[in-house]
Amino acid sequence: MSEEILANVTPHETRVALIENGILQEVYLQRSTNAGVVGNVYLGSVQRVLPGMQAAFIEIGLERTAFLHVTDIYHQPLSEGDSPPEIQKLLHEGDTVLVQVIKDPISTKGARLTTNISIPSRYLVLLPHGSNVGISARIEDEGERDRLKNMVEGIRMRLGLEGGFIVRTAGEGVTEEAMTADIQFLDKLWSFIRAQSQDSQPACMVYGDLPLVMRMLRDLLGTEVDRVRIDSKENYEHVIKFAQRFIPEVVGRIELYSGDGPIFDLYGAEDEVQKALLPRVNLKSGGYLIIEQTEAMVTVDVNTGGFVGTRNPEETIFKTNLEAAQAICRQLRLRNLGGIIIIDFIDMTNEDHRQQVLRALEKYLGQDPARTMISGISALGLVEMTRKRTRESLEHMLCEPCVHCGGRGFLKSVETVCHEILREVMRSARQFDATEMMVLANPDVIDMLLDELSTAMAELENYIGKPIKLQAEALYQQELFDVVLA
């Protein structure tokens, strides 16, 4: 399988596309407006120690001083029943301390800090002050847990390294070669952070969470990425320096893109991103999918559409479902949809066909780096599955709820709004004493009141005994109206 990474970098936004066999599979996005500081490591300066709160305020160079509680300070393991040391015995005003942000500043509160540094990579988390090897609770197979623990401990001993490690969920099934590369990367990175902290002035950042392009390189260690193309010369140079220091084996695969068109026009990536924001996905056969994302779950409906196929309807349905299984798996990755997912395949009466479609779905999901689980096909022909949430969906990253419908996805019809106006006029006439009434509404609503519902308006005026004036307001949304008394 051929893999390629495209990186589109501008001063305020970075987009990274993962291309497999010439087809866009995943999109990553980072914007300067929502870049947090969680994970960044700073050389902090202790400004004030508060014994009563068992905490200290640390200056790390942000707008507000940060907060460090005694429970977040690394110290020797305690015996059972012992209390943590008093903070005034651990820190003093003017001390410098290496800290990591675990919670972004919120409102008037500063960032929350810890001295228990943790550095993530694709498969592992390095705990420089630790000594044990832990395994993610999401890896449930005891045999695999033992294999991973023995593997990491063996690699650590062979390389003569110190520190603890946590194997992340993504480490399940990883080879020893890939795990070794990850551990070596983390060791080099921690050595770099320590060197930076010794050369830095207090209240400054010594290590920031990697920019998106570098994170992609880090997280794709051990995979078959043939080429990385970056359209920014400045960022290309930064990435080359990073790769030379930490992952020299990928340097030869990194290129500066100098094509005439935008880099996301390659492989039609830009068009695919736009299509991924639409609910409908057309299949090559003429069938289509309807994908709806809600708070509770994601639903996928499969339809034959214009696919008439063979004279055998069951065969037509089977072929459509097989094609849909592959398309669904790609769309889940591209849109980054997670949580509970319900797939409504077209009903199949042939049990062998049902099992083949299910096996095809499992096969294509096996190529997804996110963890998935399928429960089978229900009596109603529905497939229930889950996919691990790793980040915001593409829709949530790029879109916001419609200001007109409030995110419902539909508006009240013009006729419905007109009848609401008629009821509101009647209610106001009974409740208030006015000589005349005025209705302000969207032009389409006013047009219907003057045309199809003109008789109803005349009857209402006669019934309430007051004139009703109509005024079109171009800035009013379709559902918005006002009844003004005069």
Secondary structure, 3 states (H helix, E strand, C coil): CCEEEEEEECCCEEEEEEEECCEEEEEEEEEHHHCCCCCCEEEEEEEEEECCCCEEEEECCCCCCEEEEHHHCCCCCCCCCCCCCCHHHHCCCCCEEEEEEEECCECCECCEEECCCCEECCCEEEECCCCCEEECCCCCCHHHHHHHHHHHHHHHHHHCCCCEEEECHHHCCCCHHHHHHHHHHHHHHHHHHHHHHHHCCCCEEEECCCCHHHHHHHHCCCCCEEEEEECCHHHHHHHHHHHHHHCHHHHHHEEECCCCCCHHHHHHHHHHHHHCCCCEEECCCCCEEEEEECCCCEEEEEECCCCCCCCCHHHHHHHHHHHHHHHHHHHHHHHCCCEEEEEECCCCCCHHHHHHHHHHHHHHHCCCCCCEEEEEECCCCEEEEEECCCCCCHHHHHCCCCCCCCCCCCCCCHHHHHHHHHHHHHHHHHHCCCCCEEEEECHHHHHHHHCCCHHHHHHHHHHHCCCEEEEECCCCCCCCEEEEEC
